[in-house]
Amino acid sequence: MKNLFIIDTYPVSPKQEEILIECIEKLKFLKWDILLVSHLPIKTEIQEMVDYLIYDKDNTFLPSNITPFNWFEIGGNLKVEILNGGHTLPICRNMFNSIKFAEDNYYDFFFFLEFDNLFSESDLLKFNDKYSKYRNKLYCSIF
């Protein structure tokens, strides 16, 4: 089977680049292909660590008047609204572009995750467990 890690990234600082590099290095242990998807140009050294890169320079945010938000109520007295800063559109575009890439390149299974995950060896085993459980089903997992 052909498997893929899709890493959504936007490393705007040297610290975030370090975290991305660590994430890639850990995932390489599983010997799956890695696709990096970003709205920010990625340094050549990082590009060379992965199998594929999709760069979309259009990072347009939704205007605040049409930005979706999450909300919940506590005891009927308190309503909390969480605005996502309008970045729903670029994230969805990254998801669409990368999933379409996986489909067009005949990948059987993928995990879509954010770059700022720091994985232990036991976490990597959990990827294998999820893969074993869902590899024969129509399924995707987003971390």
C-alpha positions in Angstrom: 0.0 0.0 0.0 1.1 3.5 -0.7 0.9 5.7 2.4 1.4 9.4 3.0 1.9 11.9 5.8 0.6 15.3 4.9 2.1 18.1 7.1 0.4 21.4 7.0 2.9 24.1 8.0 3.4 27.9 8.3 6.8 28.2 10.1 7.2 32.0 10.6 10.1 31.8 13.1 13.3 29.8 13.5 11.8 28.0 16.5 8.8 26.9 14.4 11.2 25.7 11.7 13.1 23.6 14.3 9.8 22.1 15.4 8.9 21.3 11.8 12.3 19.7 11.2 11.8 17.6 14.4 8.3 16.5 13.3 9.7 15.5 9.8 12.6 13.6 11.3 10.3 11.6 13.7 7.8 10.7 10.9 10.6 9.5 8.6 11.0 6.6 11.1 7.8 5.1 9.7 9.2 5.2 6.1 6.0 6.7 4.6 6.2 9.4 2.0 5.9 13.0 3.3 4.1 15.9 1.7 4.6 19.4 3.1 1.9 21.9 2.3 2.3 25.6 3.0 1.3 29.2 2.2 4.7 30.3 3.2 7.9 29.6 1.2 9.9 26.8 2.8 13.7 26.8 3.1 15.5 24.5 0.6 17.0 22.4 3.4 13.6 21.6 4.8 12.2 20.9 1.3 15.0 18.3 0.8 13.8 16.4 3.9 10.4 15.6 2.4 9.2 13.8 -0.8 6.8 16.5 -2.0 6.0 20.2 -1.4 2.9 22.2 -2.3 3.3 25.9 -1.9 0.3 28.1 -2.4 1.2 31.8 -2.2 -2.4 32.9 -1.8 -2.9 33.1 2.0 -6.0 35.3 1.8 -8.0 35.3 5.1 -11.8 35.6 5.2 -13.1 39.0 6.3 -14.2 39.1 9.9 -17.9 39.7 9.0 -18.0 36.2 7.3 -15.5 34.4 9.4 -16.9 31.2 11.0 -16.6 30.9 14.7 -17.2 28.2 17.3 -19.4 28.9 20.3 -20.8 27.2 23.4 -22.9 28.2 26.3 -22.2 27.5 30.0 -25.2 27.3 32.3 -27.3 29.6 30.0 -25.5 32.6 31.5 -22.2 32.7 29.6 -21.8 32.4 25.8 -18.3 32.0 24.6 -17.4 32.7 20.9 -14.1 31.6 19.5 -13.1 33.4 16.3 -10.5 31.5 14.2 -9.0 34.7 12.7 -10.3 34.1 9.2 -7.7 31.4 8.4 -10.3 28.8 7.6 -10.0 29.4 3.9 -6.3 28.9 3.5 -6.3 25.8 5.8 -9.2 24.3 3.7 -7.3 25.1 0.5 -4.2 23.3 1.9 -6.4 20.3 2.8 -8.0 20.3 -0.6 -4.7 20.6 -2.5 -3.0 17.9 -0.5 -5.8 15.4 -0.5 -6.2 15.9 -4.3 -2.5 15.3 -4.6 -2.8 12.1 -2.6 -5.7 11.0 -4.8 -4.0 11.9 -8.1 -0.8 10.1 -7.0 -2.7 6.9 -6.0 -2.0 7.0 -2.3 -4.1 4.4 -0.4 -4.0 6.1 3.0 -2.9 9.4 4.5 -2.7 11.2 7.8 -3.1 15.0 7.7 -1.4 16.8 10.6 -0.1 20.2 11.7 3.6 20.7 11.8 3.8 21.6 15.5 3.3 18.0 16.8 6.2 16.7 18.8 6.1 12.9 18.7 7.6 10.3 21.0 8.4 6.8 19.8 5.2 5.6 21.5 3.2 8.2 19.5 4.7 6.8 16.3 3.4 3.3 17.3 -0.1 4.8 17.6 0.1 5.8 13.9 0.7 2.2 13.1 -2.2 1.1 15.3 -4.6 3.6 13.6 -3.3 2.6 10.2 -3.8 -1.1 11.0 -7.3 -0.4 12.2 -8.5 1.8 9.3 -6.3 0.9 6.2 -9.1 -1.0 4.5 -11.8 1.6 5.2 -12.5 5.0 3.7 -10.9 7.0 6.4 -8.7 10.0 7.0 -7.3 11.3 10.3 -6.4 14.9 11.0 -4.1 15.8 13.9 
